[in-house]
Amino acid sequence: MAQSETITPMRNKMVNEVPPLVAGLQALGHVAGDADLGPRFLALSGLDADGLRAGAGDPALLAAVIDFLAAREADLVACADALALTPAALVAAGAALARGDI
């Protein structure tokens, strides 16, 4: 390695290109694992925990999770930060999932 090169840990970098399905599943995990977001999403979606687990691989459900987050900027930003994504990348993943582009 040249003397001027440095190694930067990946955990400090924003990753903006992940497959939409991966971003959706990560967003679902974030929502489901949050004491406030999880129950709120279940209440608004009409799903119960079993229905949420059963639909975890459904692109439409994952798009709905991201739409839920996007409805409140603070939730979107917190999730994006937790996933090392930009909010725009997370919203783009939701749009791709809604189109069926997984």
N, C-alpha and C positions, 0 to 999 in steps of 0.2 A: 504494500500500500504506500502510495506517495505520502510524503511528509505533510502536505497540505490537506489530505483527505481526512475526514472524521467519520465516525460511525454514529448515527443517530438512532436511538431505540425506536422501533415501529410504534410502540404504544403511545408515543407523543405525537404521532402524525395522524392527520385526518385521512381516512380512507374513503374515497368518494365513489369508487366503482366496485360495487358488489352486485351479484345477481339479485334481481328484484325479489325472488323467492327467499333468498337468504336474509335480505333486509327485512322482509315481511315477517319471517319467523323470529328474527331477533327482536323486532318491535313487539311481536306477540309475547315473547318471553319477558320483555321489559314491562309491558302492561300487566301481564298475569302475575308477575312477581312484586308489583307495587301495591301496597296496602290501600291506597286511595284509588288508583287508576283501575285496578282489576275489578272491584265491585261496581264502579261507575260504568265501565264498559259492559259488564254483564247486564246491568240494569237497563242501559240504553239500547243494547242490542236484543234484549229478550232471550239471550242464551243463558244456559246454566253451565256449570263447570264441565259437565260431561259433553254437552254440545260444543263447547269451545274446544275441548280436546279432540273430539271427533272431526271437527272442521279445520284443524290446525294446518292441514296441507292444501286447503282450498284457496286458490288465488283471490277469489272474491272476498272471503273472510279476512285474509291478510290485508287486502286493500282497504277494507272497512276499518281495520285496526289503525292503519296509518291515517285514514281520514279522520278517525276519532281523535288521534293525537294532533292532527293539523287544525282541528277546530279550536284548539286552545294553544296559542303560541308557546306559552311556558312549558306545556307538556311536550310539544314537538321538539323544542330546543333541548330540554332535559334528556329526552330519549335519544336524539341525534348525538348529543355529547356522550352519553353512556355507550353508544354503539360506535363511536369514533367516525361518525358521518356528519356531513353538513345537513342542516334541515332541508335544503333544496334537494340533496341526493335522496333523502328519505321520502320526500314528497314525490320525486320522480319515480322512485321504486313503486310507490303506491299507484301512481298513474299507469305504470307498465303492468302491474298486477291486474288492475281494473280492465285493461285491454286484453288481458290473457297472455301478455309477453312475460313468460317466466324464464 
